[in-house]
Amino acid sequence: MEIKSLEGVPFNLIYNAFSSAFEEYEVQLNKQQLIKMLKRRGFDPGLSFAFFDNCDMVAFILNGIGNFGGIATAYDTGTGTLKEYRGKGLATELFNYSIPFLRQRNIRQYLLEVIQSNTRAVSVYTNLGFGITREFNYYIRDKSEFIGTENGSRRFDLVRLDGLYQLSELSSFWDFYPSWQNGFEAIERDKESFEIIGAYDGQTLAGYCVHEPESGDITQIAVNKNYRRKKIATHLLSAAVSDSLCNVVKIINTETSCRTISDFLLSAGMEIKGKQFEMLKNIDV
């Protein structure tokens, strides 16, 4: 077996290996969904690597490249090993192999998320030098069971926006820093897939929501701190769910320690489906 980068590797080969490695997962991605996921997360085939057994791709790391917290970052957007090749430490070898290439590109940190119940993976990442930085909740609910409202104050107008603007203003609404897949950079990578809804009090932006209608993903939702407790977030969420083309509502990676978002989502009928760790490894350039 040998390690190669994925530069020039046909996408069908990547997709087939990804599907085989994650065939036991509850949620399966078709080819177009995987393409969209990788685009949003900044997939760079030249800095992604795989073990090949002859012509078969048997273990892989799909890395996204971008900035996180203002620092050049590699993001593990998918690591997998085919069942018959597990237990051989291939993922560990791939991580270690990738580090010099990341350093050459002046990447300063390596970021990932892992489901907390996957204790084996958490142990592997810890042994590789990753430390837990945050804990996330993720929520999934059938659209038909969502608790929304059309009532409340009418002085806030909901407007569909053409794109993200005045980013410094929007970030001032946050109670926590978005995860990699939910940040402005990720949204901009695939901006044609997102809808942005603003709630206005006259000319003042009181809150906003970014969502992906095709997948049902609520990517960002935040309210100006001067306009809290006026049902703005509820109206924004209801509008996003109404516009969704998917039969489920998903909110991925809200910070567990942020009671504001947790209490709001529970009151809206969203159910915690699971928890993740965000993990980070510093890379000395």
C-alpha positions as CSV (number, residue, x, y, z in Angstrom):
1,M,0.0,0.0,0.0
2,E,1.1,3.6,-0.6
3,I,-0.1,7.1,0.4
4,K,-0.9,9.6,-2.3
5,S,-2.6,13.0,-2.3
6,L,-6.0,13.2,-3.9
7,E,-4.9,15.8,-6.5
8,G,-6.2,14.5,-9.8
9,V,-8.0,11.5,-8.3
10,P,-11.4,11.0,-10.0
11,F,-14.2,12.0,-7.7
12,N,-16.1,8.8,-8.2
13,L,-13.2,7.0,-6.5
14,I,-13.4,9.4,-3.5
15,Y,-17.2,9.1,-3.3
16,N,-17.1,5.2,-3.4
17,A,-14.5,5.1,-0.7
18,F,-16.4,7.6,1.4
19,S,-19.7,5.7,1.0
20,S,-18.0,2.4,1.9
21,A,-16.2,3.8,5.0
22,F,-19.5,5.3,6.3
23,E,-22.0,2.7,5.2
24,E,-23.0,2.0,8.8
25,Y,-23.9,5.6,9.5
26,E,-27.6,6.5,9.9
27,V,-27.4,9.4,7.4
28,Q,-26.0,8.6,4.0
29,L,-24.9,11.2,1.4
30,N,-25.4,10.9,-2.3
31,K,-22.7,12.1,-4.7
32,Q,-24.2,15.6,-5.1
33,Q,-24.6,16.0,-1.3
34,L,-21.0,15.0,-0.8
35,I,-19.8,17.5,-3.4
36,K,-21.8,20.3,-1.7
37,M,-20.5,19.3,1.7
38,L,-16.9,19.3,0.6
39,K,-17.3,22.6,-1.2
40,R,-18.8,24.3,1.9
41,R,-16.0,23.0,4.0
42,G,-13.1,24.1,1.7
43,F,-12.0,20.7,0.5
44,D,-8.5,20.8,-1.0
45,P,-7.6,17.6,-2.8
46,G,-3.9,18.5,-3.0
47,L,-3.7,18.6,0.8
48,S,-5.9,15.5,1.3
49,F,-4.4,12.0,1.4
50,A,-5.4,8.4,1.1
51,F,-3.9,4.9,1.3
52,F,-4.2,3.0,-2.0
53,D,-4.0,-0.8,-2.2
54,N,-3.2,-1.2,-5.9
55,C,-6.0,0.9,-7.4
56,D,-8.4,0.8,-4.4
57,M,-8.7,3.7,-2.0
58,V,-8.9,2.1,1.4
59,A,-8.4,4.9,3.9
60,F,-8.5,8.7,3.6
61,I,-8.4,12.1,5.1
62,L,-10.4,14.8,3.3
63,N,-9.0,18.2,4.4
64,G,-10.5,21.6,4.0
65,I,-8.3,24.7,4.1
66,G,-9.2,28.1,5.2
67,N,-9.1,30.5,8.2
68,F,-10.5,29.9,11.7
69,G,-10.3,32.7,14.2
70,G,-8.1,34.5,11.8
71,I,-5.5,31.7,11.7
72,A,-4.7,29.6,8.6
73,T,-6.3,26.2,9.4
74,A,-6.7,22.7,8.0
75,Y,-10.1,21.1,8.8
76,D,-10.7,17.4,8.8
77,T,-13.9,17.2,6.8
78,G,-13.9,13.4,6.7
79,T,-11.6,10.6,7.8
80,G,-12.5,7.0,7.0
81,T,-11.2,3.5,6.6
82,L,-12.8,0.6,4.8
83,K,-14.0,-2.1,7.2
84,E,-11.5,-4.7,6.2
85,Y,-8.6,-2.4,6.7
86,R,-9.5,-1.1,10.2
87,G,-7.3,-1.7,13.2
88,K,-4.1,-1.1,11.3
89,G,-3.5,2.5,12.3
90,L,-3.9,3.8,8.8
91,A,-5.7,7.0,9.9
92,T,-2.9,7.8,12.3
93,E,-0.4,7.3,9.6
94,L,-2.3,9.6,7.3
95,F,-2.5,12.4,9.9
96,N,1.2,12.2,10.5
97,Y,2.0,12.1,6.8
98,S,-0.1,15.2,6.1
99,I,1.5,17.5,8.7
100,P,4.7,18.4,6.7
101,F,2.6,19.3,3.7
102,L,0.3,21.5,5.8
103,R,3.4,23.2,7.3
104,Q,4.7,23.9,3.8
105,R,1.4,25.8,3.1
106,N,1.9,27.8,6.4
107,I,-1.1,26.1,8.0
108,R,-0.8,26.7,11.7
109,Q,-3.6,24.6,13.2
110,Y,-5.6,21.4,12.5
111,L,-9.3,21.4,13.5
112,L,-11.9,18.7,13.6
113,E,-15.2,17.7,15.2
114,V,-16.0,14.2,16.5
115,I,-19.1,12.7,18.0
116,Q,-18.6,12.4,21.7
117,S,-19.9,8.8,21.9
118,N,-17.2,7.7,19.4
119,T,-14.7,7.2,22.2
120,R,-12.3,5.3,20.0
121,A,-12.0,8.2,17.6
122,V,-11.6,10.7,20.5
123,S,-8.8,8.6,21.9
124,V,-7.0,8.4,18.5
125,Y,-7.2,12.2,18.1
126,T,-6.0,12.8,21.6
127,N,-3.0,10.6,21.0
128,L,-2.3,12.6,17.9
129,G,-2.1,15.8,19.9
130,F,-5.6,17.2,19.5
131,G,-7.1,18.8,22.5
132,I,-10.8,19.5,23.2
133,T,-11.6,23.2,22.7
134,R,-15.4,23.2,22.8
135,E,-18.5,21.0,23.2
136,F,-21.4,21.2,20.7
137,N,-25.0,20.1,20.6
138,Y,-26.6,19.2,17.3
139,Y,-30.4,19.2,16.8
140,I,-32.6,17.4,14.3
141,R,-36.4,17.5,14.2
142,D,-39.0,16.5,11.6
143,K,-40.3,19.7,9.9
144,S,-43.9,18.6,10.6
145,E,-43.2,18.6,14.4
146,F,-41.5,21.9,14.5
147,I,-43.1,24.4,17.0
148,G,-43.2,27.8,15.3
149,T,-45.4,30.8,15.5
150,E,-46.9,33.4,13.2
151,N,-48.0,35.6,16.0
152,G,-46.2,38.4,17.9
153,S,-45.0,41.9,17.2
154,R,-45.5,43.1,13.7
155,R,-43.1,46.0,13.8
156,F,-40.3,43.7,12.6
157,D,-40.2,43.1,8.9
158,L,-38.6,39.9,7.6
159,V,-36.6,40.6,4.4
160,R,-34.7,38.1,2.1
161,L,-31.2,39.5,1.7
162,D,-29.0,39.1,-1.4
163,G,-25.9,38.2,0.6
164,L,-23.8,38.7,3.7
165,Y,-22.8,42.3,4.3
166,Q,-21.6,44.4,7.2
167,L,-20.0,41.3,8.7
168,S,-18.7,43.1,11.7
169,E,-22.3,44.1,12.5
170,L,-23.6,40.5,12.2
171,S,-20.8,39.1,14.3
172,S,-21.6,41.5,17.1
173,F,-24.9,39.6,17.5
174,W,-23.2,36.3,18.3
175,D,-23.2,34.6,21.7
176,F,-20.5,32.1,20.4
177,Y,-18.1,31.8,17.5
178,P,-19.6,29.6,14.7
179,S,-18.0,26.2,14.0
180,W,-16.0,25.7,10.8
181,Q,-19.0,24.6,8.6
182,N,-21.2,27.5,9.9
183,G,-18.8,30.4,9.6
184,F,-19.0,33.2,7.0
185,E,-16.1,31.7,5.0
186,A,-18.0,28.4,4.6
187,I,-21.2,30.2,3.6
188,E,-19.4,32.3,1.0
189,R,-17.9,29.1,-0.5
190,D,-21.3,27.9,-1.5
191,K,-23.4,31.1,-1.2
192,E,-25.8,30.2,-4.0
193,S,-27.1,27.4,-1.8
194,F,-28.0,29.7,1.2
195,E,-30.9,32.0,1.9
196,I,-30.4,34.9,4.3
197,I,-33.4,36.4,6.2
198,G,-33.1,39.7,8.1
199,A,-35.5,41.0,10.7
200,Y,-35.7,44.8,10.6
201,D,-37.0,47.5,12.9
202,G,-37.3,50.3,10.4
203,Q,-33.7,50.6,9.0
204,T,-32.1,48.7,11.9
205,L,-31.2,45.1,11.5
206,A,-32.5,43.4,14.6
207,G,-31.7,39.8,13.8
208,Y,-30.8,37.5,10.9
209,C,-30.9,33.8,9.9
210,V,-28.8,32.0,7.3
211,H,-30.2,28.6,6.2
212,E,-29.8,26.1,3.4
213,P,-33.3,25.3,2.1
214,E,-32.3,22.1,0.2
215,S,-30.8,20.4,3.3
216,G,-32.9,22.0,6.1
217,D,-29.8,23.2,7.7
218,I,-30.1,26.3,9.9
219,T,-26.5,27.6,9.7
220,Q,-26.6,30.8,11.7
221,I,-29.4,32.5,13.7
222,A,-28.6,35.6,15.9
223,V,-30.4,38.6,17.3
224,N,-29.0,42.1,18.1
225,K,-28.5,42.2,21.9
226,N,-30.7,45.3,22.1
227,Y,-33.6,43.4,20.6
228,R,-33.7,40.2,22.7
229,R,-36.9,38.7,24.1
230,K,-39.1,40.0,21.4
231,K,-39.7,36.7,19.6
232,I,-37.4,37.8,16.7
233,A,-35.4,34.5,16.7
234,T,-38.7,32.5,16.8
235,H,-40.0,34.4,13.7
236,L,-36.7,34.0,11.9
237,L,-36.6,30.2,12.6
238,S,-40.2,29.8,11.6
239,A,-39.6,31.6,8.3
240,A,-36.5,29.4,7.6
241,V,-38.4,26.2,8.3
242,S,-41.3,27.4,6.2
243,D,-38.9,28.0,3.3
244,S,-37.1,24.7,3.7
245,L,-37.4,22.1,1.0
246,C,-36.4,19.3,3.4
247,N,-38.6,17.3,5.7
248,V,-36.2,17.7,8.6
249,V,-34.8,20.8,10.4
250,K,-31.1,20.6,11.4
251,I,-29.1,22.8,13.6
252,I,-25.5,21.6,13.9
253,N,-22.8,22.6,16.4
254,T,-24.3,25.1,18.8
255,E,-22.0,25.6,21.8
256,T,-23.2,23.5,24.7
257,S,-22.2,26.2,27.3
258,C,-24.4,28.8,25.5
259,R,-27.6,28.7,27.5
260,T,-29.2,31.4,25.3
261,I,-29.3,29.2,22.2
262,S,-29.9,26.0,24.1
263,D,-33.0,27.3,25.9
264,F,-34.3,28.9,22.7
265,L,-34.0,25.8,20.7
266,L,-35.6,23.6,23.3
267,S,-38.5,26.1,23.6
268,A,-38.9,25.9,19.8
269,G,-39.3,22.1,20.1
270,M,-35.9,21.2,18.7
271,E,-34.5,18.0,20.2
272,I,-30.8,17.3,20.9
273,K,-29.8,14.5,18.7
274,G,-26.2,14.2,19.9
275,K,-23.1,16.0,21.1
276,Q,-19.7,16.6,19.5
277,F,-16.3,17.7,20.6
278,E,-14.4,20.4,18.7
279,M,-10.7,19.4,18.8
280,L,-7.6,21.4,17.8
281,K,-4.0,20.6,17.2
282,N,-1.4,23.4,16.9
283,I,1.1,22.9,14.0
284,D,4.5,24.5,14.4
285,V,5.4,26.2,11.1
